Amino acid sequence: MCGIYGFFDFTQGARADSGILDQMGNPIAHRGPDGSGVWADGPVAFGHRRLKIIDLSDQASQPMSNHDKTVWITFNGEIYNYQEHLTSLKQKGYRFKSSSDTEVILHLYEEHGIGCLEYLNGMFAFAIWDKRKQEGFLVRDRLGIKPLHYTEVNNKVIFASEIKSLLAHPDISRAIDLKSLSQYLHFDYVPAPHTIFKCMKKLKPGHYIKISNGQTLDQSYWSSTYPENFKPRSESDYSEELLAILRRSVKRHLISDVPLGAFLSGGIDSSTVCALMRELGGASKIKTFHIGFEESSFDETRYAKQVSGYLGTDHRSEVLSITKARDLIPHISDFLDEPFADASFIPTLLLSRFARKHVTVSLSGDGGDELFAGYPTYQAHAVARQLRLLPRSLIGWLRDWAHRLPVSDDNLSFDYRLKKFMDGNLESSEITRHQHWLGSFDGVSGKSIFSKKIKEELGDFQPYRIAEDFYKTCPSRNWLNRILYCDQRFFLQDNMLVKIDRATMAASLEGRVPLLDREVVEFSARLPPNMKLKGLITKYILKKAVKRYLPKSIIHRSKKGFGIPLAKWFKADLKPFLLEIFEPGKIQKEGFFEPTAVSKLLNDHFEGKKDNRKPIYTLLNFELWYKKYAKGM
């Protein structure tokens, strides 16, 4: 696990500037504290920050070349099936100086060209330069587990794992993309391929960019596929196949030359990963880590302890207090170089720091919800499809009744869920309703919060259009598969995986996600929808598959999520901080938002009229990001 950066400069007679490489590498030193390296040859320059995981010797350092130095690579990630390719490549006569997965990619490229991607199972982002063909490639893994950002400017293609590295290049502009800002308010993140900056892009998952003769070509090499028809099979057949696939995936993810552990929340996903780690990992106890909360409605400590006791893990737990959160929140943008409004980043970062004291690699259960329909929103869609049959007047009455319920500050309280559900506009398209349920602002509030000037510049821009267009391209006609398809492309990719990557790498910890192994992902796409959501039972086949490994109370407990008590904190300990950040004169001067609309959001929340924790946190993160990265541009 590492940080990569560099550029291809097609200016006539260009020579790479090693000083610029150093500037780009310093901001992402946290991604690779164990070593650094640079390589430059004419117009091409690669940099690398190394976190040692596989082959700890200097022979595995990067940037790395093949034997005759005609192919170079800088690579971030892990290739979990590299050992089988190492053996076959040696049999074909390829010489290895290391036992690293990086060198396996190099020789697979020599053997198959860019077709080597078909042979890789893992999480990865890398750049390759082929001197013989004078061609380069930027590559990102199938699900977007590892990040890769790039820009095309002044006859250059500049790339890096994180935006803060790109910002260190002198050719980069910091102009904000207002359309991306609008999307951020509606999604809580900026969806790929866009970034908050006009000049930068994210390489989409399952894509590579070919760079040749100063030209770039963006090409897809993988996407989810869904069968048109399902052959009749029993539930036991599906559950046994899934269990076998999960075993193989977890076994692959246990490969490491450094200490390894797991995050354990006590939910079915992380508990499944830990159960299989225990089965496959031998006699030694698994190290598991958990973050708890002082507020009971958010705390999962007892569930994590129950699973730990059941599996016999070496368990460690820590509590996130208001003091720790208060100290961390003002500095969130140090770790996130785009506005990012998932508050669970805070406990994930603290959990990563906590785990890093004991291990260098940690497995988690991320991805299970998006593959096997684990979120309450999928249940909500099933209910909404039935409620749409009711008279509009009755639906309107239900909406009015829901908004008369008292406001609760608890985690996923009944009133919060019901109000969010009824505000989802049951008559809108499924994907628009879905994004509204997940995001902080809807189409109306997302426009009204902007200043008059920004509204005029945005015109009739439709922030949900990117999701609606993707929804239409889904190869499945089933509504659940289409929502899952979009969640993998948007919420999983640009929210969950960004969170786990930035939080773990900020702590110099490698985070692995075995439920997002290629084999697991492709199996989930082949599953009949009713094996994922059966009636209102979420993760149906996963629960069947792991029933022999976990207590029934863990398998069938309600999903709690990884939220934090922002609603309560905003009314008390963090209120002075919010009033300072959102001082009306400052908001007016910045020019993005309407001060009176922002003040109303705050006051309604402070007075208990509405639960505005999500929109307030979304605006707060933009303000913190703007202050650090873009103010005064």
SULCOR-V531865 format. One record per backbone hydrogen bond with DSSP energy under -1.0 kcal/mol. CO is the residue of the C=O (numbers start at 0). NH is the residue of the N-H. Records with the same first field share a line. If there is no record, write none. Layout:
BEGIN
CO=NH ; NH
END
This chain:
BEGIN
0=50
2=48
3=160
4=46
5=158
6=44
7=156
10=13
16=20
17=21
18=22
19=23
20=24
21=25
24=27
25=28
27=30
28=31
34=49
36=47
38=45
40=43
41=15
42=8
43=40
44=6
45=38
46=4
47=36
48=2
49=33
52=256
56=59
57=60
63=72
65=68
69=130
70=65
71=128
72=63
73=126
75=124
77=122
78=81
80=84
81=85
82=86
83=87
84=88
85=89
86=90
87=91
88=93
89=92
100=104
101=105
102=106
103=107
104=108
105=109
106=110
107=111
108=112
111=114
112=115
113=116
114=117
115=118
116=119
120=79
122=77
123=140
124=75
125=138
126=73
127=136
128=71
129=133 ; 134
134=129
135=210
136=127
137=208
138=125
140=205
147=202
148=159
149=200
150=157
152=155
154=9
155=152
156=7
157=150
158=5
159=148
161=164 ; 165
162=166
165=168
168=171
174=197
176=180
177=181
178=182
179=183
180=184
181=185
182=186
183=187
184=440
187=340
190=193
192=201
195=176
200=149
203=206
205=220 ; 221
206=139
207=218
208=137
209=216
210=135
211=214
214=211
216=209
218=207
233=237
234=238
235=239
236=240
237=241
238=242
239=243
240=244
241=245
242=246
243=247
244=248
245=249
246=250
247=251
248=252
251=254
258=359 ; 360
260=362
261=288
266=270
267=271
268=272
269=273
270=274
271=275
272=276
273=277
274=278
275=279
276=280
285=313
286=261
287=315
288=263
289=317
291=319
294=297
299=303
300=304
301=305
302=306
303=307
304=308
305=309
306=310
307=311 ; 312
312=314
313=287
315=289
317=291
320=324
321=325
322=326
323=327
324=328
327=330
328=331
330=333
331=334 ; 335
341=344
342=345
343=347
344=348
345=349
346=350
347=351
348=352
349=353
350=354
351=355
354=357 ; 358
359=509
360=260
361=511
362=262
364=367
366=370
367=371
368=373
371=538
372=538
374=377
375=379
376=380
377=381
378=382
379=383
380=384
382=386
383=387
385=388
386=389
390=394
391=395
392=396
393=397
394=398
395=399
396=400
397=401
398=402
400=403
401=404
412=416
413=417
414=418
415=419
416=420
417=421
418=422
420=423
424=427
428=432
429=433
430=434
431=435
432=436
433=437
434=438
441=445
443=447
444=448
446=449
448=593
450=454
451=455
452=456
453=457
454=458
457=460
461=464
463=467
464=468
465=469
466=470
467=471
470=473
477=481
478=482
479=483
480=484
481=485
482=486
483=487
484=488
485=489
486=491
489=493
490=494 ; 495
491=496
494=498
495=499
496=500
497=501
498=502
499=503
500=504
501=505
503=508
504=507
509=361
511=363
512=515
513=516
516=520
517=521
518=522
519=523
520=524
527=530
528=531 ; 532
530=540
531=539
533=536
536=533
538=542
539=543
540=544
541=545
545=548 ; 549
550=553 ; 554
551=555
563=565
564=568
565=569
568=573
571=574
573=577
574=578
575=579
576=580
577=581
579=582
582=586
583=587
584=588
585=589
586=590
591=450
593=597
594=598
595=599
596=600
597=601
598=602
599=603
600=604
601=605
602=606
603=608 ; 609
604=607
609=611
611=615
612=616
613=617
614=618
615=619
616=620
617=621
618=622
619=623
620=624
621=625
622=626
623=627
624=628
625=629 ; 630
629=632
END
